Amino acid sequence: MKNLTTEQIIKNYADYSMMQGEYMLESDYKQNNKTVKKLNDLYLLLKNDVDLANTVYKELISEATIKLTPNAAANAACDCLKLNIYIDEALKVLSMMSKRNNILGFGSEMALKTWREKGKLDE
C-alpha cells in the first residue's frame, strides 16, 4: 500500500467509501468489515505522512468529491477531525451530510455530536 500514488490513494479511498456505504445498506457486514479495514489502512498510511494527508484529504473533502462520492467526503471529513486538519472544511462537509435522510446523514450527525461534546473524534 505504501507504493501507491496520490491519485491511486484518492481513488481507492473514494471506491472503498462507496463500497462501504453499499455494503452497509445491504447489511453485508462481512464485506463491510473488509472494506472498513482497507479504509483504516489508508488512514494509517496518511496519518504517518502529514504532507500526503493534507493533499489527499483536501481533494476528498472538495466540492467535486462531495457531489460525486458523498460517502468518501464524509469519511474523509471524519479523518480530518481525527488528524486535526481542515477542521472548518470537515465540519462544513459533515453539517451538509447530516441533513440527508439516510444512514450517511445519521453517521454525519453522530460524528458532529461527538465532536461537539468531546472536541475530538477517537481513532
N, CA, C and O atoms as CSV, one atom per row, in Angstrom:
chain,resi,resn,atom,element,x,y,z
A,1,MET,N,N,0.814,-1.200,0.000
A,1,MET,CA,C,0.000,0.000,0.000
A,1,MET,C,C,0.855,1.260,0.000
A,1,MET,O,O,0.387,2.327,-0.399
A,2,LYS,N,N,2.088,1.149,0.438
A,2,LYS,CA,C,2.956,2.317,0.519
A,2,LYS,C,C,3.435,2.810,-0.843
A,2,LYS,O,O,3.921,3.935,-0.955
A,3,ASN,N,N,3.307,1.998,-1.858
A,3,ASN,CA,C,3.792,2.388,-3.177
A,3,ASN,C,C,2.712,3.007,-4.051
A,3,ASN,O,O,2.910,3.158,-5.257
A,4,LEU,N,N,1.589,3.361,-3.475
A,4,LEU,CA,C,0.509,3.969,-4.238
A,4,LEU,C,C,0.804,5.437,-4.520
A,4,LEU,O,O,1.412,6.126,-3.701
A,5,THR,N,N,0.372,5.903,-5.675
A,5,THR,CA,C,0.490,7.327,-5.971
A,5,THR,C,C,-0.624,8.069,-5.223
A,5,THR,O,O,-1.566,7.457,-4.721
A,6,THR,N,N,-0.498,9.378,-5.160
A,6,THR,CA,C,-1.530,10.193,-4.516
A,6,THR,C,C,-2.872,9.966,-5.195
A,6,THR,O,O,-3.891,9.822,-4.518
A,7,GLU,N,N,-2.886,9.931,-6.508
A,7,GLU,CA,C,-4.127,9.722,-7.258
A,7,GLU,C,C,-4.735,8.356,-6.959
A,7,GLU,O,O,-5.955,8.229,-6.852
A,8,GLN,N,N,-3.892,7.335,-6.825
A,8,GLN,CA,C,-4.397,5.996,-6.504
A,8,GLN,C,C,-4.986,5.957,-5.095
A,8,GLN,O,O,-6.003,5.304,-4.860
A,9,ILE,N,N,-4.355,6.643,-4.178
A,9,ILE,CA,C,-4.882,6.687,-2.810
A,9,ILE,C,C,-6.256,7.345,-2.804
A,9,ILE,O,O,-7.187,6.838,-2.179
A,10,ILE,N,N,-6.383,8.470,-3.495
A,10,ILE,CA,C,-7.664,9.185,-3.557
A,10,ILE,C,C,-8.732,8.299,-4.195
A,10,ILE,O,O,-9.849,8.204,-3.686
A,11,LYS,N,N,-8.389,7.653,-5.306
A,11,LYS,CA,C,-9.351,6.782,-5.993
A,11,LYS,C,C,-9.746,5.608,-5.111
A,11,LYS,O,O,-10.930,5.293,-4.990
A,12,ASN,N,N,-8.764,4.958,-4.493
A,12,ASN,CA,C,-9.071,3.824,-3.621
A,12,ASN,C,C,-9.947,4.254,-2.452
A,12,ASN,O,O,-10.901,3.560,-2.101
A,13,TYR,N,N,-9.629,5.389,-1.853
A,13,TYR,CA,C,-10.405,5.888,-0.720
A,13,TYR,C,C,-11.859,6.121,-1.140
A,13,TYR,O,O,-12.789,5.736,-0.431
A,14,ALA,N,N,-12.042,6.752,-2.293
A,14,ALA,CA,C,-13.397,7.010,-2.793
A,14,ALA,C,C,-14.116,5.703,-3.105
A,14,ALA,O,O,-15.283,5.539,-2.751
A,15,ASP,N,N,-13.437,4.782,-3.757
A,15,ASP,CA,C,-14.048,3.492,-4.100
A,15,ASP,C,C,-14.426,2.710,-2.849
A,15,ASP,O,O,-15.541,2.199,-2.747
A,16,TYR,N,N,-13.500,2.616,-1.898
A,16,TYR,CA,C,-13.782,1.881,-0.660
A,16,TYR,C,C,-14.931,2.522,0.114
A,16,TYR,O,O,-15.747,1.819,0.710
A,17,SER,N,N,-14.996,3.832,0.107
A,17,SER,CA,C,-16.077,4.528,0.813
A,17,SER,C,C,-17.429,4.226,0.174
A,17,SER,O,O,-18.416,3.999,0.873
A,18,MET,N,N,-17.468,4.224,-1.158
A,18,MET,CA,C,-18.717,3.898,-1.852
A,18,MET,C,C,-19.122,2.452,-1.572
A,18,MET,O,O,-20.292,2.168,-1.317
A,19,MET,N,N,-18.151,1.544,-1.620
A,19,MET,CA,C,-18.437,0.137,-1.356
A,19,MET,C,C,-18.933,-0.045,0.073
A,19,MET,O,O,-19.880,-0.793,0.314
A,20,GLN,N,N,-18.296,0.634,1.013
A,20,GLN,CA,C,-18.703,0.528,2.404
A,20,GLN,C,C,-20.161,0.944,2.566
A,20,GLN,O,O,-20.931,0.272,3.252
A,21,GLY,N,N,-20.535,2.047,1.938
A,21,GLY,CA,C,-21.923,2.511,2.007
A,21,GLY,C,C,-22.896,1.494,1.427
A,21,GLY,O,O,-23.963,1.262,1.995
A,22,GLU,N,N,-22.539,0.892,0.308
A,22,GLU,CA,C,-23.397,-0.121,-0.318
A,22,GLU,C,C,-23.528,-1.347,0.570
A,22,GLU,O,O,-24.628,-1.865,0.760
A,23,TYR,N,N,-22.408,-1.813,1.117
A,23,TYR,CA,C,-22.452,-3.000,1.974
A,23,TYR,C,C,-23.263,-2.741,3.238
A,23,TYR,O,O,-23.952,-3.631,3.738
A,24,MET,N,N,-23.178,-1.529,3.746
A,24,MET,CA,C,-23.949,-1.185,4.932
A,24,MET,C,C,-25.441,-1.244,4.621
A,24,MET,O,O,-26.219,-1.796,5.399
A,25,LEU,N,N,-25.837,-0.681,3.491
A,25,LEU,CA,C,-27.249,-0.701,3.100
A,25,LEU,C,C,-27.743,-2.110,2.827
A,25,LEU,O,O,-28.915,-2.411,3.055
A,26,GLU,N,N,-26.861,-2.976,2.338
A,26,GLU,CA,C,-27.220,-4.368,2.040
A,26,GLU,C,C,-27.105,-5.265,3.270
A,26,GLU,O,O,-27.415,-6.455,3.201
A,27,SER,N,N,-26.664,-4.705,4.386
A,27,SER,CA,C,-26.432,-5.464,5.625
A,27,SER,C,C,-25.422,-6.587,5.420
A,27,SER,O,O,-25.518,-7.639,6.052
A,28,ASP,N,N,-24.454,-6.359,4.537
A,28,ASP,CA,C,-23.395,-7.338,4.290
A,28,ASP,C,C,-22.213,-6.983,5.189
A,28,ASP,O,O,-21.238,-6.376,4.746
A,29,TYR,N,N,-22.316,-7.371,6.452
A,29,TYR,CA,C,-21.318,-6.957,7.435
A,29,TYR,C,C,-19.935,-7.538,7.162
A,29,TYR,O,O,-18.933,-6.914,7.511
A,30,LYS,N,N,-19.858,-8.701,6.555
A,30,LYS,CA,C,-18.540,-9.289,6.274
A,30,LYS,C,C,-17.778,-8.438,5.256
A,30,LYS,O,O,-16.614,-8.097,5.472
A,31,GLN,N,N,-18.441,-8.095,4.144
A,31,GLN,CA,C,-17.787,-7.255,3.134
A,31,GLN,C,C,-17.558,-5.845,3.669
A,31,GLN,O,O,-16.543,-5.216,3.368
A,32,ASN,N,N,-18.508,-5.351,4.465
A,32,ASN,CA,C,-18.355,-4.027,5.067
A,32,ASN,C,C,-17.113,-3.998,5.946
A,32,ASN,O,O,-16.321,-3.059,5.867
A,33,ASN,N,N,-16.936,-5.009,6.774
A,33,ASN,CA,C,-15.772,-5.050,7.660
A,33,ASN,C,C,-14.462,-5.098,6.882
A,33,ASN,O,O,-13.485,-4.458,7.271
A,34,LYS,N,N,-14.438,-5.849,5.791
A,34,LYS,CA,C,-13.230,-5.923,4.958
A,34,LYS,C,C,-12.918,-4.557,4.342
A,34,LYS,O,O,-11.763,-4.137,4.266
A,35,THR,N,N,-13.972,-3.884,3.907
A,35,THR,CA,C,-13.783,-2.582,3.281
A,35,THR,C,C,-13.356,-1.536,4.304
A,35,THR,O,O,-12.509,-0.692,4.012
A,36,VAL,N,N,-13.929,-1.586,5.484
A,36,VAL,CA,C,-13.536,-0.664,6.552
A,36,VAL,C,C,-12.063,-0.875,6.902
A,36,VAL,O,O,-11.351,0.092,7.172
A,37,LYS,N,N,-11.601,-2.117,6.903
A,37,LYS,CA,C,-10.185,-2.379,7.176
A,37,LYS,C,C,-9.308,-1.717,6.113
A,37,LYS,O,O,-8.264,-1.150,6.438
A,38,LYS,N,N,-9.716,-1.783,4.861
A,38,LYS,CA,C,-8.945,-1.141,3.793
A,38,LYS,C,C,-8.916,0.388,3.983
A,38,LYS,O,O,-7.886,1.029,3.774
A,39,LEU,N,N,-10.063,0.955,4.381
A,39,LEU,CA,C,-10.097,2.396,4.663
A,39,LEU,C,C,-9.195,2.739,5.847
A,39,LEU,O,O,-8.500,3.755,5.832
A,40,ASN,N,N,-9.211,1.895,6.861
A,40,ASN,CA,C,-8.343,2.128,8.022
A,40,ASN,C,C,-6.869,2.041,7.642
A,40,ASN,O,O,-6.046,2.798,8.157
A,41,ASP,N,N,-6.539,1.120,6.745
A,41,ASP,CA,C,-5.150,1.018,6.285
A,41,ASP,C,C,-4.723,2.299,5.571
A,41,ASP,O,O,-3.603,2.776,5.756
A,42,LEU,N,N,-5.624,2.853,4.750
A,42,LEU,CA,C,-5.313,4.122,4.081
A,42,LEU,C,C,-5.172,5.247,5.105
A,42,LEU,O,O,-4.277,6.085,4.994
A,43,TYR,N,N,-6.052,5.261,6.094
A,43,TYR,CA,C,-5.973,6.282,7.145
A,43,TYR,C,C,-4.616,6.218,7.850
A,43,TYR,O,O,-3.980,7.248,8.072
A,44,LEU,N,N,-4.177,5.010,8.200
A,44,LEU,CA,C,-2.884,4.864,8.896
A,44,LEU,C,C,-1.724,5.314,8.019
A,44,LEU,O,O,-0.774,5.929,8.502
A,45,LEU,N,N,-1.806,5.007,6.738
A,45,LEU,CA,C,-0.782,5.459,5.801
A,45,LEU,C,C,-0.725,6.985,5.792
A,45,LEU,O,O,0.354,7.574,5.851
A,46,LEU,N,N,-1.885,7.612,5.719
A,46,LEU,CA,C,-1.955,9.075,5.661
A,46,LEU,C,C,-1.587,9.709,6.999
A,46,LEU,O,O,-0.956,10.765,7.039
A,47,LYS,N,N,-1.972,9.078,8.064
A,47,LYS,CA,C,-1.664,9.589,9.404
A,47,LYS,C,C,-0.156,9.725,9.594
A,47,LYS,O,O,0.311,10.619,10.301
A,48,ASN,N,N,0.585,8.846,8.968
A,48,ASN,CA,C,2.039,8.834,9.132
A,48,ASN,C,C,2.777,9.690,8.103
A,48,ASN,O,O,4.007,9.719,8.093
A,49,ASP,N,N,2.044,10.382,7.246
A,49,ASP,CA,C,2.657,11.257,6.250
A,49,ASP,C,C,1.807,12.523,6.140
A,49,ASP,O,O,0.865,12.578,5.349
A,50,VAL,N,N,2.140,13.525,6.928
A,50,VAL,CA,C,1.327,14.738,7.048
A,50,VAL,C,C,1.141,15.439,5.704
A,50,VAL,O,O,0.035,15.875,5.385
A,51,ASP,N,N,2.200,15.551,4.921
A,51,ASP,CA,C,2.089,16.233,3.630
A,51,ASP,C,C,1.135,15.489,2.693
A,51,ASP,O,O,0.294,16.102,2.035
A,52,LEU,N,N,1.273,14.175,2.642
A,52,LEU,CA,C,0.390,13.363,1.812
A,52,LEU,C,C,-1.049,13.467,2.315
A,52,LEU,O,O,-1.980,13.593,1.520
A,53,ALA,N,N,-1.228,13.415,3.620
A,53,ALA,CA,C,-2.574,13.534,4.204
A,53,ALA,C,C,-3.212,14.855,3.817
A,53,ALA,O,O,-4.383,14.891,3.440
A,54,ASN,N,N,-2.463,15.932,3.905
A,54,ASN,CA,C,-3.008,17.241,3.535
A,54,ASN,C,C,-3.460,17.268,2.079
A,54,ASN,O,O,-4.522,17.806,1.767
A,55,THR,N,N,-2.670,16.699,1.205
A,55,THR,CA,C,-3.010,16.673,-0.216
A,55,THR,C,C,-4.236,15.807,-0.481
A,55,THR,O,O,-5.165,16.227,-1.172
A,56,VAL,N,N,-4.233,14.607,0.067
A,56,VAL,CA,C,-5.321,13.660,-0.183
A,56,VAL,C,C,-6.634,14.153,0.412
A,56,VAL,O,O,-7.660,14.164,-0.268
A,57,TYR,N,N,-6.607,14.559,1.674
A,57,TYR,CA,C,-7.857,14.956,2.323
A,57,TYR,C,C,-8.416,16.256,1.751
A,57,TYR,O,O,-9.631,16.450,1.727
A,58,LYS,N,N,-7.555,17.129,1.298
A,58,LYS,CA,C,-8.039,18.364,0.654
A,58,LYS,C,C,-8.900,18.006,-0.554
A,58,LYS,O,O,-9.957,18.600,-0.767
A,59,GLU,N,N,-8.447,17.045,-1.332
A,59,GLU,CA,C,-9.204,16.604,-2.504
A,59,GLU,C,C,-10.480,15.869,-2.097
A,59,GLU,O,O,-11.534,16.065,-2.702
A,60,LEU,N,N,-10.382,15.031,-1.079
A,60,LEU,CA,C,-11.531,14.207,-0.693
A,60,LEU,C,C,-12.668,15.000,-0.048
A,60,LEU,O,O,-13.812,14.547,-0.055
A,61,ILE,N,N,-12.370,16.177,0.509
A,61,ILE,CA,C,-13.448,16.988,1.085
A,61,ILE,C,C,-13.816,18.165,0.175
A,61,ILE,O,O,-14.524,19.084,0.587
A,62,SER,N,N,-13.333,18.122,-1.049
A,62,SER,CA,C,-13.639,19.190,-2.014
A,62,SER,C,C,-15.098,19.082,-2.473
A,62,SER,O,O,-15.738,18.043,-2.314
A,63,GLU,N,N,-15.605,20.174,-3.044
A,63,GLU,CA,C,-16.982,20.192,-3.538
A,63,GLU,C,C,-17.206,19.139,-4.619
A,63,GLU,O,O,-18.277,18.537,-4.692
A,64,ALA,N,N,-16.202,18.920,-5.451
A,64,ALA,CA,C,-16.332,17.914,-6.511
A,64,ALA,C,C,-16.543,16.525,-5.912
A,64,ALA,O,O,-17.390,15.770,-6.388
A,65,THR,N,N,-15.787,16.182,-4.880
A,65,THR,CA,C,-15.923,14.875,-4.240
A,65,THR,C,C,-17.259,14.771,-3.521
A,65,THR,O,O,-17.900,13.720,-3.547
A,66,ILE,N,N,-17.680,15.844,-2.887
A,66,ILE,CA,C,-18.965,15.844,-2.192
A,66,ILE,C,C,-20.084,15.478,-3.175
A,66,ILE,O,O,-20.982,14.706,-2.840
A,67,LYS,N,N,-20.022,16.030,-4.376
A,67,LYS,CA,C,-21.058,15.762,-5.383
A,67,LYS,C,C,-20.961,14.351,-5.952
A,67,LYS,O,O,-21.977,13.683,-6.146
A,68,LEU,N,N,-19.739,13.899,-6.218
A,68,LEU,CA,C,-19.551,12.595,-6.862
A,68,LEU,C,C,-19.611,11.423,-5.888
A,68,LEU,O,O,-20.254,10.411,-6.168
A,69,THR,N,N,-18.957,11.558,-4.769
A,69,THR,CA,C,-18.900,10.460,-3.803
A,69,THR,C,C,-19.065,11.012,-2.380
A,69,THR,O,O,-18.086,11.174,-1.651
A,70,PRO,N,N,-20.304,11.294,-2.000
A,70,PRO,CA,C,-20.535,11.872,-0.681
A,70,PRO,C,C,-20.047,10.999,0.469
A,70,PRO,O,O,-19.635,11.522,1.504
A,71,ASN,N,N,-20.085,9.679,0.306
A,71,ASN,CA,C,-19.570,8.807,1.368
A,71,ASN,C,C,-18.084,9.056,1.603
A,71,ASN,O,O,-17.627,9.090,2.745
A,72,ALA,N,N,-17.335,9.229,0.520
A,72,ALA,CA,C,-15.899,9.498,0.649
A,72,ALA,C,C,-15.664,10.830,1.339
A,72,ALA,O,O,-14.779,10.945,2.186
A,73,ALA,N,N,-16.452,11.836,0.982
A,73,ALA,CA,C,-16.292,13.152,1.608
A,73,ALA,C,C,-16.589,13.079,3.099
A,73,ALA,O,O,-15.869,13.668,3.904
A,74,ALA,N,N,-17.645,12.361,3.473
A,74,ALA,CA,C,-17.992,12.236,4.894
A,74,ALA,C,C,-16.922,11.462,5.663
A,74,ALA,O,O,-16.524,11.865,6.756
A,75,ASN,N,N,-16.461,10.358,5.094
A,75,ASN,CA,C,-15.398,9.587,5.751
A,75,ASN,C,C,-14.134,10.431,5.896
A,75,ASN,O,O,-13.495,10.436,6.947
A,76,ALA,N,N,-13.788,11.137,4.835
A,76,ALA,CA,C,-12.582,11.972,4.862
A,76,ALA,C,C,-12.727,13.102,5.879
A,76,ALA,O,O,-11.762,13.457,6.555
A,77,ALA,N,N,-13.917,13.661,5.985
A,77,ALA,CA,C,-14.140,14.727,6.964
A,77,ALA,C,C,-13.904,14.204,8.379
A,77,ALA,O,O,-13.300,14.886,9.207
A,78,CYS,N,N,-14.377,13.007,8.649
A,78,CYS,CA,C,-14.130,12.402,9.973
A,78,CYS,C,C,-12.638,12.183,10.194
A,78,CYS,O,O,-12.125,12.448,11.281
A,79,ASP,N,N,-11.944,11.702,9.172
A,79,ASP,CA,C,-10.496,11.501,9.298
A,79,ASP,C,C,-9.790,12.834,9.535
A,79,ASP,O,O,-8.849,12.905,10.326
A,80,CYS,N,N,-10.233,13.875,8.863
A,80,CYS,CA,C,-9.634,15.204,9.068
A,80,CYS,C,C,-9.779,15.632,10.526
A,80,CYS,O,O,-8.843,16.174,11.115
A,81,LEU,N,N,-10.946,15.389,11.100
A,81,LEU,CA,C,-11.146,15.765,12.501
A,81,LEU,C,C,-10.238,14.946,13.420
A,81,LEU,O,O,-9.715,15.471,14.402
A,82,LYS,N,N,-10.053,13.677,13.110
A,82,LYS,CA,C,-9.148,12.839,13.904
A,82,LYS,C,C,-7.719,13.359,13.849
A,82,LYS,O,O,-6.986,13.304,14.836
A,83,LEU,N,N,-7.329,13.869,12.666
A,83,LEU,CA,C,-5.962,14.342,12.457
A,83,LEU,C,C,-5.789,15.835,12.746
A,83,LEU,O,O,-4.680,16.363,12.659
A,84,ASN,N,N,-6.881,16.507,13.087
A,84,ASN,CA,C,-6.864,17.955,13.340
A,84,ASN,C,C,-6.346,18.754,12.146
A,84,ASN,O,O,-5.528,19.662,12.293
A,85,ILE,N,N,-6.842,18.396,10.959
A,85,ILE,CA,C,-6.538,19.154,9.750
A,85,ILE,C,C,-7.847,19.533,9.078
A,85,ILE,O,O,-8.835,18.807,9.189
A,86,TYR,N,N,-7.862,20.659,8.386
A,86,TYR,CA,C,-9.039,21.125,7.656
A,86,TYR,C,C,-10.309,21.067,8.522
A,86,TYR,O,O,-11.366,20.641,8.058
A,87,ILE,N,N,-10.190,21.495,9.763
A,87,ILE,CA,C,-11.297,21.388,10.720
A,87,ILE,C,C,-12.562,22.088,10.197
A,87,ILE,O,O,-13.629,21.477,10.148
A,88,ASP,N,N,-12.446,23.346,9.814
A,88,ASP,CA,C,-13.625,24.093,9.363
A,88,ASP,C,C,-14.277,23.436,8.154
A,88,ASP,O,O,-15.501,23.312,8.093
A,89,GLU,N,N,-13.466,23.018,7.201
A,89,GLU,CA,C,-13.988,22.382,6.000
A,89,GLU,C,C,-14.654,21.046,6.333
A,89,GLU,O,O,-15.713,20.720,5.796
A,90,ALA,N,N,-14.025,20.282,7.220
A,90,ALA,CA,C,-14.575,18.979,7.612
A,90,ALA,C,C,-15.919,19.143,8.319
A,90,ALA,O,O,-16.856,18.387,8.062
A,91,LEU,N,N,-16.011,20.124,9.205
A,91,LEU,CA,C,-17.276,20.372,9.898
A,91,LEU,C,C,-18.360,20.810,8.911
A,91,LEU,O,O,-19.526,20.449,9.069
A,92,LYS,N,N,-17.982,21.579,7.904
A,92,LYS,CA,C,-18.933,22.014,6.874
A,92,LYS,C,C,-19.451,20.798,6.097
A,92,LYS,O,O,-20.651,20.684,5.845
A,93,VAL,N,N,-18.546,19.895,5.721
A,93,VAL,CA,C,-18.942,18.686,4.989
A,93,VAL,C,C,-19.906,17.861,5.834
A,93,VAL,O,O,-20.960,17.447,5.352
A,94,LEU,N,N,-19.549,17.621,7.088
A,94,LEU,CA,C,-20.405,16.802,7.947
A,94,LEU,C,C,-21.746,17.470,8.196
A,94,LEU,O,O,-22.771,16.793,8.279
A,95,SER,N,N,-21.748,18.782,8.315
A,95,SER,CA,C,-23.000,19.507,8.506
A,95,SER,C,C,-23.912,19.338,7.285
A,95,SER,O,O,-25.115,19.122,7.428
A,96,MET,N,N,-23.333,19.439,6.092
A,96,MET,CA,C,-24.115,19.225,4.863
A,96,MET,C,C,-24.656,17.797,4.802
A,96,MET,O,O,-25.827,17.576,4.492
A,97,MET,N,N,-23.795,16.842,5.101
A,97,MET,CA,C,-24.188,15.436,5.016
A,97,MET,C,C,-25.230,15.079,6.077
A,97,MET,O,O,-26.073,14.211,5.852
A,98,SER,N,N,-25.175,15.738,7.218
A,98,SER,CA,C,-26.103,15.416,8.312
A,98,SER,C,C,-27.548,15.754,7.954
A,98,SER,O,O,-28.473,15.279,8.613
A,99,LYS,N,N,-27.750,16.554,6.937
A,99,LYS,CA,C,-29.100,16.929,6.505
A,99,LYS,C,C,-29.744,15.847,5.631
A,99,LYS,O,O,-30.936,15.918,5.331
A,100,ARG,N,N,-28.968,14.864,5.230
A,100,ARG,CA,C,-29.506,13.787,4.392
A,100,ARG,C,C,-30.345,12.847,5.256
A,100,ARG,O,O,-30.036,12.601,6.423
A,101,ASN,N,N,-31.379,12.345,4.669
A,101,ASN,CA,C,-32.280,11.456,5.394
A,101,ASN,C,C,-31.926,9.994,5.083
A,101,ASN,O,O,-32.729,9.244,4.528
A,102,ASN,N,N,-30.709,9.623,5.456
A,102,ASN,CA,C,-30.260,8.253,5.231
A,102,ASN,C,C,-29.158,7.925,6.243
A,102,ASN,O,O,-28.885,8.714,7.148
A,103,ILE,N,N,-28.537,6.773,6.084
A,103,ILE,CA,C,-27.506,6.340,7.037
A,103,ILE,C,C,-26.302,7.281,7.015
A,103,ILE,O,O,-25.661,7.492,8.045
A,104,LEU,N,N,-25.997,7.840,5.858
A,104,LEU,CA,C,-24.890,8.787,5.761
A,104,LEU,C,C,-25.200,10.031,6.583
A,104,LEU,O,O,-24.326,10.560,7.271
A,105,GLY,N,N,-26.431,10.493,6.512
A,105,GLY,CA,C,-26.844,11.645,7.303
A,105,GLY,C,C,-26.768,11.362,8.791
A,105,GLY,O,O,-26.311,12.197,9.571
A,106,PHE,N,N,-27.218,10.176,9.179
A,106,PHE,CA,C,-27.177,9.807,10.593
A,106,PHE,C,C,-25.738,9.714,11.092
A,106,PHE,O,O,-25.414,10.236,12.159
A,107,GLY,N,N,-24.884,9.056,10.330
A,107,GLY,CA,C,-23.480,8.922,10.726
A,107,GLY,C,C,-22.789,10.272,10.843
A,107,GLY,O,O,-22.002,10.502,11.761
A,108,SER,N,N,-23.091,11.164,9.902
A,108,SER,CA,C,-22.500,12.502,9.929
A,108,SER,C,C,-22.999,13.278,11.147
A,108,SER,O,O,-22.234,13.986,11.801
A,109,GLU,N,N,-24.276,13.138,11.437
A,109,GLU,CA,C,-24.846,13.804,12.604
A,109,GLU,C,C,-24.183,13.307,13.894
A,109,GLU,O,O,-23.888,14.099,14.789
A,110,MET,N,N,-23.952,11.998,13.984
A,110,MET,CA,C,-23.319,11.433,15.180
A,110,MET,C,C,-21.865,11.887,15.309
A,110,MET,O,O,-21.383,12.143,16.412
A,111,ALA,N,N,-21.174,11.984,14.180
A,111,ALA,CA,C,-19.788,12.472,14.213
A,111,ALA,C,C,-19.746,13.915,14.711
A,111,ALA,O,O,-18.894,14.272,15.525
A,112,LEU,N,N,-20.666,14.738,14.221
A,112,LEU,CA,C,-20.731,16.137,14.675
A,112,LEU,C,C,-21.053,16.214,16.163
A,112,LEU,O,O,-20.465,17.014,16.891
A,113,LYS,N,N,-21.975,15.393,16.603
A,113,LYS,CA,C,-22.359,15.372,18.023
A,113,LYS,C,C,-21.153,15.010,18.888
A,113,LYS,O,O,-20.887,15.661,19.898
A,114,THR,N,N,-20.438,13.981,18.489
A,114,THR,CA,C,-19.247,13.568,19.233
A,114,THR,C,C,-18.207,14.676,19.248
A,114,THR,O,O,-17.610,14.949,20.289
A,115,TRP,N,N,-17.984,15.316,18.111
A,115,TRP,CA,C,-17.009,16.413,18.010
A,115,TRP,C,C,-17.383,17.547,18.964
A,115,TRP,O,O,-16.535,18.086,19.676
A,116,ARG,N,N,-18.656,17.891,18.960
A,116,ARG,CA,C,-19.108,18.992,19.818
A,116,ARG,C,C,-18.974,18.649,21.297
A,116,ARG,O,O,-18.621,19.509,22.105
A,117,GLU,N,N,-19.252,17.402,21.654
A,117,GLU,CA,C,-19.205,17.000,23.061
A,117,GLU,C,C,-17.781,16.784,23.560
A,117,GLU,O,O,-17.443,17.183,24.675
A,118,LYS,N,N,-16.951,16.155,22.741
A,118,LYS,CA,C,-15.594,15.786,23.167
A,118,LYS,C,C,-14.507,16.711,22.635
A,118,LYS,O,O,-13.418,16.789,23.204
A,119,GLY,N,N,-14.806,17.419,21.533
A,119,GLY,CA,C,-13.796,18.234,20.894
A,119,GLY,C,C,-12.810,17.431,20.078
A,119,GLY,O,O,-11.768,17.942,19.668
A,120,LYS,N,N,-13.141,16.161,19.841
A,120,LYS,CA,C,-12.269,15.295,19.050
A,120,LYS,C,C,-13.069,14.073,18.616
A,120,LYS,O,O,-14.142,13.794,19.152
A,121,LEU,N,N,-12.536,13.354,17.644
A,121,LEU,CA,C,-13.067,12.049,17.260
A,121,LEU,C,C,-12.001,11.028,17.593
A,121,LEU,O,O,-10.824,11.219,17.287
A,122,ASP,N,N,-12.417,9.957,18.213
A,122,ASP,CA,C,-11.473,8.907,18.568
A,122,ASP,C,C,-11.117,8.086,17.332
A,122,ASP,O,O,-11.904,7.961,16.394
A,123,GLU,N,N,-9.923,7.540,17.360
A,123,GLU,CA,C,-9.473,6.710,16.229
A,123,GLU,C,C,-10.032,5.318,16.350
A,123,GLU,O,O,-9.769,4.471,15.497
